[in-house]
Each structure stands twice: as structure tokens, then as C-alpha cells.
Amino acid sequence: MITILGPTATGKTALSAHIADKLNGEIISADSRQVYKGMDIGTGKDLDDYIVNKKIIPYHLIDIVEPGYEYNVYEYQRDFLRAYKNIIAKKKLPVLCGGTGMYIEAILKGYKIFYVPENKSLRQDLENKNEQYLIRMLSSSRSLHNITDIKDRNRLIRAIEIQQYYAGHPESEREFPEIKTVIFGIHFERNIIRARITERLKTRLEKGMIMEVENLLNKGITSEQLKFYGLEYKFITQYILGELSYNEMFRLLNIAIHQFAKRQMTWFRRMEKNGFEINWIDGELDISEKMELILKIYKKRGA
């Protein structure tokens, strides 16, 4: 498999599509928000990027669940395997593409994850506990690298539920096959990626991103659910509800996306420290030069 990763606004999809076209491949998305139907502009679901030489490159794990649902890593592993096996069966090359570090690492490191059913008695016990008590309970046996767990009470309780289930059922962890891959990362200097993010945000707002969020609200997705998805959906929902002015929304959202890109790079650098070899490619190169580098390294590895 070829893996192409990088922070937001680095052109991963278009490059992956050209590589897939060149090597008879199909793309498996590793984006935690592009799984949702109807969340298109805000998640950067640029489907035109999958068109190469007047043909659509097949892609997987985009538009697979309804908005409002909380998709998770367990389901991603399951759905990835189905797509991966389907591509391999056709004797084609899987190209994993995305910026959600946890999803990518769950595949490449083979996290052992098992479905955890709801524990009603535990939830009743925790119902009247305050957030600080729940945070202490969760942090007592694991480091809180995923701060989303402690920002939302329902996710906090769910994290405790999962933690306790695994403590009592170590034998239930699902085996995940080892998947060999060559990993490529797209890199821009910080000032350049910041400019790209800001320009892309302006373009997406012009293309109707606010209307997209309004449509989701009109379909019955609650403001709390949209805010949960963060970034564009959080700040634009606040703007629609009158909690922010347009200029405040733009400024805060722009800052939040810059911070998000920085966290993505921190995750990828941590992957490198943990033994993953990422072949970084200068994002300023044109797409043909990037492809040439990828093909050279991929073939050198004996692929």
C-alpha cells in the first residue's frame, strides 16, 4: 500500500488520485469527517480531485454515514479492511490518503480494538458525578492525549465505559493484520500553509459553506451535534445562531484551522519518533515532480 498523509490544505487528495491513476490503484480516505453525507464543503470533500485524465479514480470511506452519527475508530478499522480486501481482490493498489492521524495509525500500527456495548449500570452510577470526578476517573489509568474526550460529557462517560470494558475483557481485543506500506508526507513551511489555509477558507465560504451548515440544521441535525464536529461546523453554527458576528466567526475559525494543522503535524512527528518512516515531499513542487519522487522511492523499496 502507499500512504499519503499531511496536514490540511496540502493537496493530498489530488496527488493520491494521480498516483492511483499511474499505478492502477484505488483510494481509501483517512478523514474522520468526510465519512459524513452532506458535509462536503466544510470537510474539504473536493471530489473533482478524484478526476484524472477524464476518469474518476475509485475512492472508499467517503459519504458512508449520516450526519449526527458519531463514527469511531473501531468502525473505521472495520470499514477500511473491507475496502482494502476489495481492492486487493481486484489486484489493484490501495492508496491510503488523509490527515486524521489516529485513523492512519490505527491501520498502520494495527490497533487492537473491539466493539464495546453500552454499560447501563455504569452510566447510572456516573450520571450524577461532576466532570472533574469523571476526568480524574478516566486519567487514573491512561494519559489524556485525546482532549475531545473531556470536553464533552457524553464522550467522557463513553471513554470510561470503554476503558473499564477493556480492563475486564483483555481477551476480546480484535486482531488486526499487518499491512506493509510506504508512507509519504506533504510538507509546507508554516507561513505558506497558513496562507493556504486562509485562502481556502475564503474560497469555501464563497462556495456556500454557510448554506451547507444551514441545510444540515434544517434537516434536523442539532446545533450541539454540529458543534461537536468542530472547526467549520462549530464556528459557522455559532454564527448562524447569532453567537458570533461574521468577522468573529472568520477570525476564530481561521485560527482554529491553523491550530488544527499544527496538531496534525505534531501527530505525524510523533509517529516518526515511534518508528514510522515518513518520506516528506516539498509541497511547493508541482504534481509531476511529486509523483516522480514517490514512484522512485516506491520502486526502490522493491514494490
C-alpha positions as CSV (number, residue, x, y, z in Angstrom):
1,M,0.0,0.0,0.0
2,I,1.0,3.6,-0.5
3,T,0.1,6.1,2.3
4,I,-0.1,9.8,1.6
5,L,-0.6,12.0,4.7
6,G,-0.1,15.6,5.8
7,P,-1.9,18.4,7.5
8,T,-5.0,20.1,6.0
9,A,-4.6,22.2,2.8
10,T,-1.6,20.4,1.4
11,G,-3.2,18.8,-1.7
12,K,-3.1,15.2,-0.6
13,T,-6.2,14.1,-2.5
14,A,-5.2,15.3,-5.9
15,L,-1.7,13.8,-5.5
16,S,-3.2,10.5,-4.3
17,A,-5.5,10.4,-7.3
18,H,-2.7,10.9,-9.8
19,I,-0.6,8.2,-8.1
20,A,-3.6,5.8,-8.1
21,D,-4.1,6.5,-11.8
22,K,-0.5,5.9,-12.6
23,L,-0.3,2.6,-10.5
24,N,-3.8,1.2,-11.2
25,G,-4.9,2.0,-7.6
26,E,-7.9,3.0,-5.6
27,I,-8.0,5.5,-2.8
28,I,-9.1,4.8,0.8
29,S,-9.8,8.0,2.7
30,A,-8.5,8.5,6.2
31,D,-10.6,11.6,7.1
32,S,-12.7,11.4,10.2
33,R,-15.3,13.9,8.8
34,Q,-15.5,13.0,5.2
35,V,-17.4,9.9,6.1
36,Y,-20.5,12.0,6.7
37,K,-23.0,12.6,3.9
38,G,-23.9,16.2,3.2
39,M,-20.8,17.6,5.0
40,D,-19.0,18.4,1.8
41,I,-17.6,21.9,1.6
42,G,-16.7,22.1,5.3
43,T,-14.7,18.8,5.3
44,G,-12.9,19.6,2.0
45,K,-14.6,16.8,0.1
46,D,-13.2,18.0,-3.2
47,L,-14.5,15.2,-5.4
48,D,-13.2,16.9,-8.6
49,D,-9.7,16.0,-7.3
50,Y,-10.5,12.3,-8.0
51,I,-10.9,13.0,-11.7
52,V,-7.6,12.3,-13.6
53,N,-7.3,12.0,-17.3
54,K,-11.1,12.4,-17.7
55,K,-11.9,9.4,-15.5
56,I,-12.9,9.1,-11.8
57,I,-10.4,7.3,-9.6
58,P,-12.4,5.0,-7.3
59,Y,-12.5,6.0,-3.7
60,H,-13.7,4.5,-0.4
61,L,-14.9,5.6,3.0
62,I,-16.4,8.9,1.9
63,D,-20.2,9.6,2.3
64,I,-20.8,6.3,4.3
65,V,-22.8,7.5,7.3
66,E,-25.5,10.1,8.1
67,P,-24.5,13.4,9.8
68,G,-25.3,13.4,13.5
69,Y,-23.9,9.9,13.9
70,E,-20.7,9.5,15.9
71,Y,-18.4,7.4,13.8
72,N,-15.4,5.9,15.6
73,V,-12.0,4.2,15.1
74,Y,-13.4,0.7,15.6
75,E,-15.8,1.3,12.7
76,Y,-13.1,2.9,10.6
77,Q,-10.8,-0.2,11.0
78,R,-13.7,-2.5,10.1
79,D,-14.6,-0.4,7.0
80,F,-11.0,0.0,6.0
81,L,-10.4,-3.7,6.0
82,R,-13.5,-4.3,3.8
83,A,-12.3,-1.7,1.3
84,Y,-8.7,-2.9,1.4
85,K,-9.6,-6.5,0.8
86,N,-11.9,-5.5,-2.1
87,I,-9.1,-3.5,-3.8
88,I,-6.5,-6.3,-3.3
89,A,-9.0,-8.9,-4.7
90,K,-9.1,-6.8,-7.9
91,K,-5.3,-6.9,-8.0
92,K,-5.2,-3.1,-7.6
93,L,-3.1,-0.9,-5.4
94,P,-4.6,0.6,-2.2
95,V,-3.7,4.2,-1.6
96,L,-4.4,5.4,1.9
97,C,-4.9,9.2,1.9
98,G,-5.8,11.6,4.7
99,G,-4.9,13.8,7.6
100,T,-6.6,12.0,10.6
101,G,-3.6,10.7,12.4
102,M,-5.5,8.4,14.7
103,Y,-7.2,6.7,11.8
104,I,-3.9,6.3,9.9
105,E,-2.1,5.0,12.9
106,A,-4.9,2.6,13.8
107,I,-4.4,1.0,10.4
108,L,-0.6,1.1,10.2
109,K,0.1,0.1,13.8
110,G,-2.8,-2.4,13.9
111,Y,-4.6,-1.1,17.0
112,K,-6.5,-4.0,18.6
113,I,-10.0,-2.6,19.0
114,F,-13.2,-4.4,20.0
115,Y,-16.8,-3.2,20.0
116,V,-17.8,-2.1,23.5
117,P,-21.5,-2.4,24.4
118,E,-23.3,0.2,26.5
119,N,-23.0,-0.4,30.2
120,K,-26.3,0.9,31.7
121,S,-25.4,0.3,35.3
122,L,-22.1,2.1,35.0
123,R,-23.8,5.0,33.3
124,Q,-26.4,5.2,36.1
125,D,-23.5,5.3,38.6
126,L,-21.8,8.1,36.7
127,E,-25.0,10.1,36.0
128,N,-24.7,12.5,38.9
129,K,-20.9,12.7,39.0
130,N,-19.4,16.1,38.1
131,E,-17.0,16.5,35.2
132,Q,-13.9,16.8,37.4
133,Y,-14.6,13.5,39.1
134,L,-15.1,11.8,35.7
135,I,-11.9,13.3,34.3
136,R,-9.9,12.0,37.4
137,M,-11.5,8.6,36.9
138,L,-10.5,8.4,33.3
139,S,-7.0,9.8,33.7
140,S,-6.2,7.4,36.6
141,S,-5.4,4.7,34.1
142,R,-4.5,6.4,30.9
143,S,-2.9,9.6,29.5
144,L,-5.4,12.0,28.0
145,H,-3.9,12.5,24.6
146,N,-7.4,12.9,23.1
147,I,-8.8,16.1,24.8
148,T,-12.1,15.7,22.9
149,D,-13.0,13.0,25.5
150,I,-13.0,15.5,28.3
151,K,-14.7,18.4,26.5
152,D,-18.0,16.6,26.0
153,R,-19.7,14.8,28.9
154,N,-21.2,12.0,26.8
155,R,-17.8,11.2,25.2
156,L,-16.2,11.4,28.7
157,I,-18.6,8.7,30.0
158,R,-18.2,6.7,26.9
159,A,-14.4,6.8,27.3
160,I,-14.7,5.5,30.9
161,E,-17.1,2.8,29.7
162,I,-14.6,1.6,27.1
163,Q,-11.7,1.8,29.5
164,Q,-13.4,-0.4,32.1
165,Y,-14.6,-2.9,29.4
166,Y,-11.1,-3.5,28.2
167,A,-9.8,-3.8,31.7
168,G,-12.2,-6.7,32.3
169,H,-12.1,-8.2,28.8
170,P,-8.4,-8.2,27.6
171,E,-9.0,-11.4,25.6
172,S,-11.7,-9.7,23.5
173,E,-9.4,-7.4,21.6
174,R,-9.6,-7.9,17.8
175,E,-6.6,-8.9,15.9
176,F,-5.7,-6.6,13.0
177,P,-3.5,-7.8,10.1
178,E,-0.1,-6.2,9.5
179,I,-0.2,-4.0,6.4
180,K,3.0,-3.1,4.7
181,T,3.2,0.4,3.2
182,V,5.5,3.1,2.1
183,I,4.5,6.4,3.7
184,F,4.8,9.8,2.1
185,G,4.0,13.2,3.7
186,I,3.3,16.5,2.1
187,H,5.1,19.4,3.8
188,F,4.9,23.2,3.5
189,E,6.7,25.8,5.5
190,R,4.5,27.2,8.3
191,N,3.9,30.6,6.8
192,I,2.9,29.0,3.4
193,I,0.5,26.6,5.0
194,R,-1.1,29.4,7.0
195,A,-1.6,31.4,3.8
196,R,-3.1,28.4,2.0
197,I,-5.5,27.7,4.9
198,T,-6.7,31.3,5.0
199,E,-7.2,31.5,1.2
200,R,-9.0,28.1,1.2
201,L,-11.3,29.3,4.0
202,K,-12.3,32.4,2.0
203,T,-13.0,30.2,-1.1
204,R,-15.1,27.7,0.8
205,L,-17.2,30.5,2.3
206,E,-17.8,31.9,-1.1
207,K,-18.8,28.5,-2.4
208,G,-21.6,28.2,0.1
209,M,-20.2,26.7,3.3
210,I,-22.6,28.7,5.5
211,M,-25.6,27.4,3.4
212,E,-24.3,23.9,3.8
213,V,-24.5,24.2,7.6
214,E,-27.9,25.8,7.4
215,N,-29.1,22.9,5.4
216,L,-27.9,20.4,8.0
217,L,-29.7,22.3,10.7
218,N,-32.8,22.4,8.6
219,K,-32.6,18.6,8.2
220,G,-32.7,18.2,12.0
221,I,-29.1,17.9,12.9
222,T,-28.9,19.8,16.2
223,S,-26.5,22.7,16.9
224,E,-24.9,20.6,19.6
225,Q,-24.1,17.8,17.1
226,L,-22.7,20.2,14.6
227,K,-20.5,22.0,17.2
228,F,-19.2,18.5,18.2
229,Y,-17.7,18.1,14.7
230,G,-15.6,21.2,15.4
231,L,-13.9,23.7,13.1
232,E,-16.1,24.9,10.3
233,Y,-19.3,23.3,11.7
234,K,-18.8,24.7,15.2
235,F,-18.0,28.3,14.3
236,I,-20.4,28.6,11.4
237,T,-23.2,27.2,13.6
238,Q,-22.3,29.8,16.2
239,Y,-22.6,32.5,13.5
240,I,-26.0,31.2,12.3
241,L,-27.3,31.2,15.9
242,G,-26.1,34.8,16.4
243,E,-23.4,33.9,18.9
244,L,-20.7,35.3,16.7
245,S,-20.5,38.1,14.1
246,Y,-19.3,37.1,10.6
247,N,-15.9,38.7,11.2
248,E,-15.5,37.0,14.6
249,M,-16.5,33.7,13.0
250,F,-13.9,34.1,10.3
251,R,-11.1,35.1,12.6
252,L,-11.7,32.4,15.2
253,L,-12.3,29.7,12.6
254,N,-9.1,30.7,10.7
255,I,-7.1,30.5,14.0
256,A,-8.7,27.1,14.9
257,I,-7.8,25.6,11.5
258,H,-4.2,26.8,11.8
259,Q,-4.0,25.2,15.3
260,F,-5.6,22.0,13.9
261,A,-2.9,21.8,11.2
262,K,-0.2,22.3,13.8
263,R,-1.7,19.4,15.9
264,Q,-1.8,17.2,12.8
265,M,2.0,17.8,12.2
266,T,2.6,17.1,15.9
267,W,0.9,13.7,15.5
268,F,2.9,12.8,12.4
269,R,6.2,13.8,14.0
270,R,5.3,11.6,17.0
271,M,4.6,8.7,14.5
272,E,8.2,9.2,13.2
273,K,9.6,9.1,16.8
274,N,7.7,5.9,17.3
275,G,9.4,4.2,14.3
276,F,7.3,5.1,11.3
277,E,9.4,6.3,8.3
278,I,7.7,9.2,6.6
279,N,9.2,10.3,3.3
280,W,8.5,14.1,3.3
281,I,7.9,15.8,0.0
282,D,8.1,19.5,-0.6
283,G,4.5,20.8,-1.2
284,E,5.9,23.6,-3.4
285,L,6.8,21.1,-6.1
286,D,4.4,20.6,-9.0
287,I,2.4,17.4,-9.1
288,S,4.5,15.8,-11.7
289,E,7.7,16.3,-9.6
290,K,5.9,14.9,-6.5
291,M,4.8,11.9,-8.5
292,E,8.3,11.3,-9.8
293,L,9.7,11.3,-6.2
294,I,7.0,9.0,-4.9
295,L,7.4,6.5,-7.8
296,K,11.2,6.5,-7.4
297,I,11.1,5.7,-3.7
298,Y,8.2,3.2,-4.0
299,K,10.1,1.3,-6.7
300,K,13.3,1.4,-4.7
301,R,11.6,-0.4,-1.8
302,G,11.0,-3.3,-4.1
303,A,7.3,-2.7,-4.6
